[in-house]
Amino acid sequence: MFAPPPADQKPALDDPAANKPTHNFVTCVYTTKLGEAFCNVTATWAKTLISHTLYITVECPDENTHYTCKIDLKTWQFWGKKGLKTFSVSDKRVDVFWDLRSAKFTSSPQPNSDFYVAMVSKEEVVLLLGDQKNEALRRTRRSSKEHSIVIESSLNGPYDPEMWISVDGTKSIRVPNLHWRFRGNETIVVDDVRVQILWDVHDWLYSGSHSGVGIFVFRRDGGGAGRVVVEGEDLGDGFWDEVAEGSFSVGFCHFLYAWRIE
């Protein structure tokens, strides 16, 4: 594990907009080991009147490119202050975990205390920012592994509406012709486990303001047990009627209610 720089090492501070108090940022540069190579990792905390963002950029000495993970920490979205993002560095998976729900700030965009940001590669914490070391290690250990789920859609424009579901930075499901497939299901494999993903985004397309809720269900695929459908088969209305009535019960399920944002 790579620890933050010692107290006598000053983080690089760069504020070209010093005369504009509505915008400032702090940049800290670290060196950490990813695989067999030592890489420079730049953490930039940036804040404006309407946004608060952390950029983590990885530069490897043997390459001419860099890899960036962007984390939006909008102050009015409490759920954005804890999360997980996954990206690739030289074909190696890197996970970034963070929890800033209790973070203490002063005038700097960088928090002072009560937070952590942990970068993990091959199940090892290679960079840890913040003072909540124990909380970060508990969360990043293998037995409590989390996964990043991103749902994207393209509902406007000249083409048929589409939707993509990404898991850990990889687009796992693409749903074309969403006008006809606003309800459906597919099965993917995550960490050698079959996971069934079911969706109902009817209200995204057909509610008056197109701002209705979309429903997503994630459940471990038990090989067709129960009355839940076979992969690729349309669920029909019966399943969603059971969900609405609260009578659906086939093992553990994770329900996600999603509202579109522009």
BAMAR-911606 format. One line per 4 residues: number of its first residue (from 1); for each residue x, y, z of C-alpha. Coordinates in steps of 0.5 Angstrom, whole numbers, plus 2048, in hexadecimal, padded with zeros to 3 digits. Layout:
# BAMAR-911606
NUM> X:Y:Z; ...
END
This chain:
# BAMAR-911606
1> 800:800:800; 802:807:7FE; 801:80C:804; 800:813:803
5> 806:818:803; 809:81A:809; 807:820:80D; 80E:824:80B
9> 80C:822:804; 807:828:801; 802:826:7FC; 803:82A:7F5
13> 7FE:82F:7F6; 7FC:833:7EF; 7F6:838:7EF; 7F7:83C:7E8
17> 7F0:83F:7EA; 7F3:842:7F1; 7EF:849:7EF; 7E8:845:7EE
21> 7E6:842:7F5; 7E0:83E:7F1; 7E5:839:7EE; 7EB:836:7F1
25> 7EF:82F:7F1; 7F4:82B:7F5; 7F9:826:7F1; 7FD:821:7F5
29> 802:81C:7F2; 804:815:7F4; 808:80F:7F2; 805:808:7F3
33> 806:801:7F0; 801:7FE:7EB; 803:7F7:7E9; 80B:7F8:7E8
37> 80B:7FF:7E6; 80B:805:7EA; 806:80A:7E8; 805:812:7E9
41> 7FE:813:7EC; 7FB:81A:7EC; 7F5:81C:7F1; 7F2:822:7EF
45> 7EC:825:7F3; 7E8:82A:7EF; 7E3:82E:7F2; 7DE:834:7EF
49> 7D7:837:7F1; 7D4:831:7ED; 7D8:82B:7EE; 7DD:827:7F2
53> 7E2:822:7EE; 7E8:81E:7F0; 7EC:81C:7EA; 7F1:816:7EB
57> 7F6:815:7E5; 7FB:810:7E4; 801:810:7E0; 806:80A:7DF
61> 80D:80C:7DD; 80D:807:7D7; 807:80A:7D3; 805:810:7D0
65> 7FE:810:7D2; 7FB:812:7D9; 7F4:80F:7DC; 7EF:813:7E0
69> 7EA:811:7E5; 7E5:817:7E6; 7E0:817:7EC; 7DB:81C:7ED
73> 7D9:81E:7F4; 7D4:823:7F3; 7D2:826:7FA; 7CA:825:7F9
77> 7CB:81E:7F7; 7CC:81A:7FE; 7CD:813:7FA; 7D3:816:7F6
81> 7D7:816:7FC; 7D8:80F:7FC; 7D9:80A:7F7; 7DE:806:7F2
85> 7E1:807:7EB; 7E5:802:7E7; 7E9:804:7E1; 7EF:801:7DE
89> 7F7:802:7DE; 7FB:7FF:7D9; 7F6:7F9:7D9; 7F6:7F9:7E0
93> 7EF:7FA:7E4; 7EF:7FF:7E9; 7EA:801:7EE; 7E9:807:7F2
97> 7E5:807:7F8; 7E3:80E:7FC; 7DE:810:802; 7DE:817:803
101> 7D7:817:806; 7DA:81A:80D; 7E0:81E:80A; 7E2:824:80D
105> 7E4:82A:809; 7E7:831:80A; 7E8:836:804; 7EC:831:800
109> 7E8:82C:7FB; 7EC:826:7FE; 7E9:824:805; 7ED:824:80B
113> 7EA:81E:80F; 7E5:818:810; 7E6:816:809; 7E9:811:804
117> 7EB:80F:7FD; 7EE:809:7FC; 7F1:806:7F5; 7F1:7FF:7F5
121> 7F5:7FA:7F0; 7F5:7F2:7F0; 7F2:7F3:7F7; 7F7:7F7:7FA
125> 7F6:7FE:7FC; 7FC:802:7F8; 7FA:809:7FA; 7F6:80B:800
129> 7F4:813:801; 7F0:815:807; 7F0:813:80F; 7EB:80E:80F
133> 7F0:808:80D; 7EC:803:811; 7E6:804:80E; 7E9:804:807
137> 7EC:7FD:808; 7E6:7FA:80A; 7E2:7FC:804; 7E8:7FA:7FF
141> 7E9:7F3:802; 7E7:7EE:7FD; 7E1:7EB:802; 7DD:7F1:801
145> 7DF:7F3:7FA; 7DA:7F8:7F6; 7D9:7F9:7EF; 7D8:7FF:7EB
149> 7D1:800:7E7; 7D0:805:7E2; 7CA:806:7DE; 7CA:80A:7D7
153> 7C5:80C:7D2; 7C4:80F:7CC; 7BC:811:7CB; 7BC:817:7C7
157> 7BF:818:7C0; 7BE:815:7B9; 7C0:80E:7BB; 7BC:809:7BF
161> 7BC:80A:7C6; 7C2:805:7C9; 7C4:803:7D0; 7CB:801:7D3
165> 7CC:7FE:7DA; 7D4:7FD:7DC; 7D6:7F9:7E2; 7DD:7FB:7E4
169> 7DF:800:7DE; 7DD:7FA:7D9; 7D7:7FB:7D5; 7D3:7F5:7D6
173> 7CC:7F6:7D3; 7CA:7FA:7CD; 7C3:7FA:7CC; 7C1:7FD:7C5
177> 7BA:7FF:7C3; 7B8:801:7CA; 7B1:803:7C7; 7AF:7FB:7C7
181> 7B4:7F9:7CC; 7B2:7FE:7D2; 7B1:7F7:7D6; 7B6:7F1:7D6
185> 7BC:7EE:7D9; 7C3:7EB:7D8; 7C8:7E7:7DC; 7CF:7E9:7DC
189> 7D5:7E6:7E0; 7D8:7EA:7E6; 7DE:7E6:7E9; 7DC:7E0:7E7
193> 7D5:7E0:7E9; 7CF:7E1:7E5; 7CB:7E7:7E6; 7C4:7E9:7E3
197> 7C2:7F0:7E2; 7BB:7F2:7E0; 7B9:7F8:7DE; 7B2:7FC:7DD
201> 7B3:803:7DA; 7AC:804:7D7; 7AC:80B:7DB; 7B2:80E:7D8
205> 7AF:80D:7D1; 7A8:80E:7D2; 7A6:813:7D8; 7A4:81A:7D7
209> 7AA:81D:7D9; 7AF:817:7D7; 7B1:818:7DF; 7AE:811:7E2
213> 7B2:80C:7E5; 7B5:806:7E2; 7B6:800:7E6; 7BC:7FB:7E6
217> 7BC:7F5:7EA; 7C3:7F1:7EB; 7C3:7EA:7EE; 7C7:7E4:7EE
221> 7C5:7DF:7E8; 7C3:7D8:7EB; 7C3:7D5:7E5; 7BC:7D6:7E3
225> 7B9:7D4:7EA; 7B2:7D7:7EC; 7AE:7DA:7E6; 7B3:7E0:7E4
229> 7B4:7DF:7DD; 7B9:7DC:7D9; 7BF:7E1:7D6; 7BC:7E5:7D0
233> 7B5:7E3:7D1; 7B0:7E9:7D2; 7AE:7E9:7DA; 7A7:7EC:7D8
237> 7A2:7F0:7DD; 7A2:7EB:7E2; 7A8:7EB:7E5; 7A8:7F3:7E6
241> 7A1:7F2:7E9; 7A4:7EE:7EE; 7A9:7F3:7EF; 7A4:7F9:7F0
245> 7A0:7F5:7F5; 7A6:7F3:7F9; 7A4:7EC:7F8; 7AB:7EA:7F4
249> 7AF:7E5:7F8; 7B5:7E1:7F5; 7BB:7E2:7F9; 7BF:7E8:7FA
253> 7BE:7EE:7F5; 7C1:7F4:7F4; 7BC:7FA:7F2; 7BE:800:7EF
257> 7B9:806:7ED; 7BD:80B:7E8; 7BA:811:7E6; 7BD:814:7DF
261> 7C2:81A:7E0; 7C4:81E:7DA
END
